[in-house]
Amino acid sequence: MTAVNKVVFRTPPTAHLGALLLAIAATPFAFAAPGFFGIYVVPIAMVLWVVRHRTTADTDGVTARDMFTSRSLKWDELASLKLDGGKVSAVGTDGTATRLPGVRLRHLSLLSKVSNGRIPDPAATPEAHGDEESPATPDTPGE
C-alpha cells in the first residue's frame, strides 16, 4: 500500500467559469439603475463557495470546510462514514454527522490510504489462499 500524507477534496476550479459567466450576464442589469450593482454579490459568493468548500484529509485526521464553518476530526474520533446518495459524511464518536464536502464514493479508497487503513477500503479484495477451492468453481458432472 502506497503511503499518502495529505489529500484535498474540492470542487473543480472550472466551477469559477459559472461565476464569471454570471458576472458577464449581470453587467447590463448592474448598470441599468443605481443600486443594481449589488447583483455582483451572487458571482462573488459563488467564487468564495468554490474556494472555501473542501475536505482535507491527512495522517492526523479529516477537516471539513464549508462556506462559514469548519470541523476537524482526528481518526480516533471517527466512528464511521455515512453514505447517502453518493455523498459522504463522517460520524463522530459522539454521534454527530459532518458532511465531507467534495468527497464521493469513488474517493473512499484514497481516504483509506491516507488514514493508514483506519477506514477500510471497500475496493480491496481479500487475499486468496492458493490451497483453498474457490466457491465459484462449478461442479463437473460425472466425476
Beta strands, then each sheet from edge to edge (+ up, - down):
strand 1: 6-10
strand 2: 54-58
strand 3: 61-65
strand 4: 70-74
strand 5: 78-84
strand 6: 87-92
strand 7: 97-104
sheet 1: 1+ 2- 3+ 4-
sheet 2: 5+ 6- 7+
end
